[in-house]
Amino acid sequence: MEEHPGSAALPASAQVVVIGGGAVGLATADELARSGADVVVLERDLLGSGSSAKPFGGVRATFSDPGNIALGLRGLEKYAQLHERTPGGIGLQRVGYLFCARTEGEALALEVSTGLQRSMGAVADVVSPARAAELNPLLDPSVLVSASFSPQDGYAQPARAVAAWAASARAHGARVLEGVEVLDVVTAPLDDPHVTGVVTSAGTVRCEHVVVAAGAWSASVGRMAGADLPVEPVRRQIAFAAAPAGLRPATGQLPFTLDLSTTFYVHGSPDGLLLGISDPAQVPGFRRDYDDSWVPAFEAAAAVVAPSLVGLPLHGGWAGLYENTPDHNALIGRSREVGGLVVATGFSGHGFLQAPAVGEVVRDLVLGREPELDVSGFPPERFAPTSAAPLLREVHII
């Protein structure tokens, strides 16, 4: 594989090795490099080719868990800064998020979570079905009980963000390597293991810290180090479609609209509409080939929520991987099993939006600082049989 002009050969040693060249890994590397740390990023393929490889990534603070809200709010702030300082921007569009409730239980959950978001500084409101249909005319308001709208949210282009972080990290001294596969994580001694190095397809690099940001592939990296990271890959598929005739407002300004009952979603883009659903029939695995197996579930949901979307010709189909954990929330923190191992993975579809904030958190964890944001709710070992840490209950999962 051809080496990026800004890359360097694998060094013999580094302070920190970041495994994974996606949004989370590169945001972390940028923060560490800006703090003066000696950082190496290892990506076995091309930067952003894993779970970050999608045409648009939602950015939001619309969650029900305080930890997720805090990470989302900081992420929005950091994305605005990255957009401003990056030539050509990162495609940030604040079109808002519109979560639709079709049952009284969902409506109550939206009311509670929206109140919590507002108490933490987010801009969000519960809106009527009629107002939801004004914001997105594709919706049938008669099937809605209520909705929540957060105009500060929106989407950006992951490829641009990844490129911006990589360029910044390299400018601050980080070595960002593509086409380098991690083969093993070396630890010693046996009775109190600490990270001592990483074995790769390009040689071995000694290090004091390893950051696991390998997305859907993180479980295997954890096993190399002797840490159990319950991350499971699941294929998610999306496609584009031309908007129905006469749609107002313009598709580029349609909010990112989601049905809580089915996870059906649609939002605008410069190319028309982007459509998707978390297909419940999808079996776990590393498949990333695109097919139309998700379309029946999507159209069944659309027939109820947004009937004009049924039967639209689809184009530009795309398949990517979620990195799911058992409670569909991230693993963030220092490993209690292996010294020097810091975990930032298992985001279950939230990695891109949380990446800027997680980069700051991981920087502080590596450097021995107390993070500004509280990530105590995301301990990597919370699924262990001996753990007393509660599992997270997040309403706003896609």
C-alpha positions as CSV (number, residue, x, y, z in Angstrom):
1,M,0.0,0.0,0.0
2,E,1.3,3.4,-0.9
3,E,2.4,5.4,2.1
4,H,0.8,8.8,2.8
5,P,3.2,11.6,2.1
6,G,2.9,12.8,5.7
7,S,3.5,9.3,7.2
8,A,6.7,8.0,8.7
9,A,8.3,4.6,9.2
10,L,7.3,2.7,12.3
11,P,9.5,4.0,15.1
12,A,11.2,1.7,17.6
13,S,9.4,3.4,20.5
14,A,6.6,5.8,21.3
15,Q,4.9,7.1,24.4
16,V,1.4,6.2,23.1
17,V,0.2,3.8,20.4
18,V,-3.3,4.5,19.1
19,I,-4.8,1.4,17.4
20,G,-7.4,2.5,14.9
21,G,-7.3,5.3,12.3
22,G,-11.0,6.3,12.4
23,A,-12.8,9.3,14.0
24,V,-12.2,8.3,17.6
25,G,-8.5,7.2,17.1
26,L,-7.6,10.3,15.1
27,A,-9.4,12.8,17.4
28,T,-7.5,11.2,20.3
29,A,-4.2,11.3,18.5
30,D,-4.7,15.0,17.6
31,E,-5.5,15.9,21.3
32,L,-2.4,13.9,22.5
33,A,-0.1,15.4,19.9
34,R,-1.3,18.9,20.7
35,S,-0.4,18.2,24.4
36,G,3.1,17.2,23.4
37,A,2.8,13.5,23.7
38,D,4.8,11.2,21.4
39,V,2.0,9.4,19.5
40,V,1.8,6.7,16.8
41,V,-1.5,5.8,15.1
42,L,-1.7,2.4,13.5
43,E,-4.4,1.8,10.8
44,R,-4.3,-1.5,9.0
45,D,-6.2,-0.2,6.0
46,L,-6.8,3.4,5.0
47,L,-7.7,6.2,7.5
48,G,-11.5,6.3,8.1
49,S,-12.1,3.0,6.2
50,G,-13.8,1.2,9.1
51,S,-16.8,2.3,11.0
52,S,-16.1,5.9,10.1
53,A,-16.5,5.0,6.4
54,K,-19.9,6.6,5.7
55,P,-21.0,9.6,3.6
56,F,-22.7,11.5,6.5
57,G,-22.5,11.2,10.2
58,G,-25.0,12.6,12.6
59,V,-23.9,14.9,15.4
60,R,-26.2,15.5,18.3
61,A,-26.7,15.9,22.0
62,T,-30.1,14.3,21.9
63,F,-29.8,11.5,24.4
64,S,-31.4,10.4,27.6
65,D,-28.3,9.4,29.6
66,P,-26.4,12.4,31.2
67,G,-23.0,11.0,30.1
68,N,-24.1,10.7,26.5
69,I,-25.6,14.2,26.5
70,A,-22.4,15.7,27.9
71,L,-20.3,13.9,25.3
72,G,-22.7,15.0,22.6
73,L,-22.7,18.7,23.7
74,R,-18.9,18.8,23.8
75,G,-18.8,17.1,20.5
76,L,-21.0,19.7,18.9
77,E,-18.8,22.5,20.2
78,K,-15.6,20.8,19.0
79,Y,-17.1,20.0,15.6
80,A,-18.0,23.7,15.1
81,Q,-14.4,24.6,15.9
82,L,-13.1,21.9,13.5
83,H,-15.4,23.1,10.8
84,E,-14.2,26.7,11.1
85,R,-10.5,26.0,11.1
86,T,-10.5,23.4,8.3
87,P,-10.2,24.8,4.8
88,G,-13.4,23.9,3.0
89,G,-15.0,22.8,6.3
90,I,-16.1,19.3,7.3
91,G,-19.6,19.6,5.8
92,L,-21.2,20.5,9.1
93,Q,-25.0,21.2,8.6
94,R,-27.1,22.1,11.6
95,V,-30.4,20.8,10.3
96,G,-31.6,19.5,13.6
97,Y,-32.8,16.2,14.9
98,L,-36.4,15.2,15.1
99,F,-37.3,12.2,17.2
100,C,-40.8,11.0,16.7
101,A,-43.0,9.3,19.3
102,R,-45.9,7.1,18.3
103,T,-46.9,5.8,21.8
104,E,-47.7,7.5,25.1
105,G,-44.7,5.7,26.6
106,E,-42.3,7.1,23.9
107,A,-43.8,10.5,24.3
108,L,-43.2,10.5,28.1
109,A,-39.6,9.3,27.5
110,L,-39.1,12.2,25.1
111,E,-40.5,14.7,27.6
112,V,-38.2,13.4,30.3
113,S,-35.0,13.3,28.2
114,T,-35.7,16.7,26.6
115,G,-36.0,18.2,30.0
116,L,-32.7,16.7,31.0
117,Q,-31.0,17.9,27.8
118,R,-32.2,21.4,28.4
119,S,-31.1,21.3,32.1
120,M,-27.6,20.5,30.8
121,G,-27.5,23.4,28.3
122,A,-28.9,21.7,25.1
123,V,-31.3,23.5,22.8
124,A,-34.3,21.1,22.5
125,D,-38.1,21.2,22.8
126,V,-41.0,18.8,22.7
127,V,-43.2,19.7,19.7
128,S,-46.7,18.7,18.5
129,P,-47.3,16.3,15.6
130,A,-48.4,19.3,13.5
131,R,-45.1,21.1,14.1
132,A,-43.2,17.9,13.4
133,A,-44.9,17.7,10.0
134,E,-44.0,21.4,9.3
135,L,-40.4,20.6,10.0
136,N,-40.5,17.5,7.9
137,P,-43.4,17.4,5.4
138,L,-42.8,13.7,4.7
139,L,-44.3,12.8,8.0
140,D,-47.9,11.8,8.6
141,P,-48.8,13.7,11.8
142,S,-51.9,11.6,12.4
143,V,-49.7,8.6,13.6
144,L,-47.6,10.7,16.0
145,V,-48.2,11.5,19.7
146,S,-45.3,14.0,19.9
147,A,-41.8,14.6,18.8
148,S,-38.6,16.3,20.1
149,F,-36.7,18.8,18.0
150,S,-33.1,19.9,18.7
151,P,-32.0,22.6,16.1
152,Q,-28.4,22.6,17.3
153,D,-27.9,19.1,16.0
154,G,-27.2,17.9,12.4
155,Y,-24.6,16.1,10.4
156,A,-21.1,16.3,9.0
157,Q,-19.0,14.4,6.6
158,P,-16.7,11.8,8.4
159,A,-14.2,11.6,5.6
160,R,-13.5,15.4,5.9
161,A,-13.3,15.3,9.7
162,V,-10.9,12.3,9.6
163,A,-8.7,14.1,7.1
164,A,-8.7,17.2,9.2
165,W,-7.7,15.4,12.4
166,A,-5.0,13.4,10.7
167,A,-3.5,16.5,9.2
168,S,-3.5,18.3,12.5
169,A,-2.1,15.4,14.4
170,R,0.8,15.1,11.9
171,A,1.4,18.8,12.0
172,H,1.9,18.5,15.8
173,G,4.3,15.6,15.5
174,A,2.2,12.4,15.5
175,R,3.1,9.6,13.2
176,V,0.0,8.3,11.5
177,L,0.6,5.1,9.6
178,E,-1.7,3.3,7.1
179,G,-1.4,-0.3,6.0
180,V,0.1,-1.4,9.3
181,E,-1.7,-4.3,11.0
182,V,-1.5,-4.9,14.7
183,L,-0.5,-8.5,15.4
184,D,-0.1,-8.5,19.1
185,V,-0.1,-6.3,22.2
186,V,2.8,-7.1,24.5
187,T,2.4,-7.0,28.3
188,A,4.5,-7.8,31.3
189,P,4.8,-9.1,34.0
190,L,2.3,-12.0,34.1
191,D,1.1,-11.3,37.6
192,D,0.5,-7.5,37.1
193,P,0.3,-7.0,33.3
194,H,1.2,-3.6,31.8
195,V,1.5,-2.6,28.2
196,T,5.1,-2.7,27.0
197,G,4.8,-2.7,23.2
198,V,2.8,-3.5,20.0
199,V,3.8,-6.1,17.4
200,T,2.8,-5.1,13.9
201,S,3.2,-6.2,10.3
202,A,5.9,-3.5,10.0
203,G,7.8,-4.4,13.1
204,T,7.5,-3.8,16.9
205,V,7.1,-0.5,18.7
206,R,7.8,-0.2,22.4
207,C,5.3,2.0,24.3
208,E,3.9,2.9,27.7
209,H,0.3,3.3,26.7
210,V,-2.0,1.7,24.1
211,V,-5.4,3.2,23.1
212,V,-7.9,0.7,21.7
213,A,-9.9,2.7,19.2
214,A,-10.4,-0.1,16.6
215,G,-14.1,0.1,16.4
216,A,-15.8,-3.1,15.4
217,W,-12.4,-4.9,15.5
218,S,-11.7,-4.0,19.1
219,A,-12.6,-7.3,20.7
220,S,-9.7,-9.0,19.0
221,V,-7.3,-6.2,20.0
222,G,-8.5,-6.5,23.6
223,R,-7.8,-10.3,23.5
224,M,-4.3,-9.6,22.4
225,A,-3.7,-7.5,25.5
226,G,-5.6,-9.8,27.8
227,A,-8.7,-7.6,28.2
228,D,-12.3,-8.6,27.5
229,L,-14.0,-6.0,25.3
230,P,-17.5,-7.2,24.4
231,V,-17.8,-5.4,21.1
232,E,-19.8,-7.1,18.3
233,P,-19.9,-5.9,14.7
234,V,-23.3,-5.5,13.0
235,R,-23.9,-4.4,9.4
236,R,-25.9,-1.2,8.9
237,Q,-27.1,-0.1,5.4
238,I,-28.2,3.2,3.9
239,A,-29.1,4.5,0.5
240,F,-30.0,7.7,-1.2
241,A,-33.2,8.5,-3.0
242,A,-34.6,11.5,-5.0
243,A,-37.1,13.4,-2.9
244,P,-40.8,13.2,-3.8
245,A,-41.9,16.0,-6.1
246,G,-42.9,19.3,-4.4
247,L,-41.1,18.6,-1.1
248,R,-40.6,21.7,0.9
249,P,-38.3,22.7,2.5
250,A,-35.3,21.8,0.3
251,T,-34.0,18.3,1.1
252,G,-30.7,19.7,2.3
253,Q,-32.5,21.4,5.2
254,L,-34.7,18.5,6.3
255,P,-34.0,17.6,9.9
256,F,-32.5,14.2,10.7
257,T,-35.8,12.5,11.4
258,L,-36.1,9.2,13.4
259,D,-39.0,7.0,14.5
260,L,-38.4,5.7,18.0
261,S,-40.7,2.7,17.4
262,T,-38.8,1.2,14.5
263,T,-35.4,3.2,14.2
264,F,-36.5,4.2,10.7
265,Y,-34.7,7.4,9.7
266,V,-34.5,9.9,6.9
267,H,-32.6,13.1,6.4
268,G,-31.7,15.5,3.6
269,S,-28.4,15.8,1.8
270,P,-27.1,17.7,-1.2
271,D,-27.9,14.5,-3.2
272,G,-31.5,14.1,-2.1
273,L,-32.7,12.0,0.8
274,L,-30.6,9.6,2.9
275,L,-32.7,6.6,4.2
276,G,-32.0,3.9,6.6
277,I,-33.1,1.7,9.5
278,S,-31.5,-0.5,12.1
279,D,-32.6,-3.8,10.5
280,P,-33.6,-6.2,13.4
281,A,-33.0,-9.2,11.1
282,Q,-29.3,-8.4,10.5
283,V,-27.1,-11.0,12.1
284,P,-23.8,-9.9,13.7
285,G,-20.7,-10.2,11.6
286,F,-18.1,-8.3,9.5
287,R,-20.0,-8.2,6.3
288,R,-19.8,-4.8,4.5
289,D,-21.2,-5.7,1.1
290,Y,-24.4,-3.8,0.2
291,D,-27.7,-5.5,-0.6
292,D,-31.4,-4.6,-0.3
293,S,-32.2,-6.9,2.6
294,W,-33.0,-3.9,4.8
295,V,-35.5,-2.4,2.4
296,P,-38.6,-4.4,3.5
297,A,-38.1,-3.3,7.1
298,F,-37.6,0.3,6.0
299,E,-40.6,0.4,3.8
300,A,-42.9,-1.3,6.4
301,A,-41.9,1.5,8.8
302,A,-42.2,4.2,6.2
303,A,-45.7,3.1,5.2
304,V,-46.8,4.2,8.6
305,V,-44.6,7.2,9.4
306,A,-43.8,8.7,5.9
307,P,-45.9,6.9,3.2
308,S,-44.5,9.0,0.3
309,L,-41.1,7.3,0.8
310,V,-42.5,3.8,0.0
311,G,-41.3,2.6,-3.4
312,L,-38.8,5.4,-4.1
313,P,-35.9,4.2,-6.4
314,L,-32.8,3.9,-4.3
315,H,-29.3,4.6,-5.4
316,G,-25.8,5.0,-3.9
317,G,-26.3,2.2,-1.4
318,W,-23.7,1.9,1.4
319,A,-22.9,-0.6,4.1
320,G,-20.9,0.0,7.2
321,L,-20.4,-1.6,10.7
322,Y,-21.8,-0.7,14.0
323,E,-19.6,-1.7,17.0
324,N,-22.3,-2.8,19.5
325,T,-21.9,-3.5,23.2
326,P,-24.6,-5.4,25.2
327,D,-26.2,-2.2,26.4
328,H,-25.5,-0.3,23.1
329,N,-23.3,2.3,24.9
330,A,-19.5,3.0,24.7
331,L,-16.6,1.5,26.6
332,I,-14.4,4.4,27.8
333,G,-11.8,4.3,30.4
334,R,-8.6,2.8,31.7
335,S,-8.5,-0.9,31.7
336,R,-8.5,-2.5,35.2
337,E,-7.1,-5.7,33.7
338,V,-4.1,-4.3,32.0
339,G,-2.0,-1.3,33.0
340,G,-1.4,1.4,30.4
341,L,-4.4,0.2,28.3
342,V,-7.0,2.8,27.6
343,V,-10.3,1.9,25.9
344,A,-12.4,4.0,23.6
345,T,-14.7,1.8,21.6
346,G,-18.1,0.1,21.4
347,F,-20.0,3.3,20.6
348,S,-22.9,1.4,19.0
349,G,-23.5,4.0,16.3
350,H,-22.5,7.1,18.4
351,G,-18.8,7.1,17.7
352,F,-18.5,9.9,15.2
353,L,-20.7,12.3,17.2
354,Q,-18.8,11.6,20.4
355,A,-15.3,11.4,18.9
356,P,-14.2,15.0,19.6
357,A,-15.2,14.8,23.3
358,V,-13.8,11.3,23.7
359,G,-10.5,12.5,22.2
360,E,-10.2,15.0,25.1
361,V,-11.2,12.4,27.7
362,V,-8.7,9.8,26.4
363,R,-5.9,12.4,26.2
364,D,-6.4,13.1,29.9
365,L,-6.7,9.4,30.9
366,V,-3.4,8.7,29.1
367,L,-1.6,11.7,30.6
368,G,-2.8,11.0,34.2
369,R,-5.2,13.9,34.4
370,E,-8.8,13.9,35.6
371,P,-11.1,14.4,32.6
372,E,-13.3,17.4,32.5
373,L,-16.2,15.2,31.3
374,D,-17.5,12.4,33.6
375,V,-17.2,9.1,31.8
376,S,-17.6,7.0,35.0
377,G,-20.8,5.5,33.5
378,F,-18.9,3.9,30.6
379,P,-16.4,1.6,32.4
380,P,-15.0,-1.1,30.1
381,E,-15.4,-3.8,32.7
382,R,-19.1,-3.2,33.5
383,F,-20.2,-6.4,31.8
384,A,-17.9,-8.6,33.8
385,P,-19.7,-11.1,36.1
386,T,-18.0,-9.5,39.2
387,S,-18.8,-5.9,38.2
388,A,-21.3,-3.9,40.3
389,A,-21.4,-1.1,37.7
390,P,-24.9,-0.6,36.3
391,L,-25.7,-1.0,32.6
392,L,-26.8,2.1,30.8
393,R,-30.4,2.6,29.6
394,E,-30.3,5.0,26.6
395,V,-33.6,5.8,24.8
396,H,-32.2,7.6,21.8
397,I,-30.5,4.6,20.1
398,I,-30.6,4.2,16.3
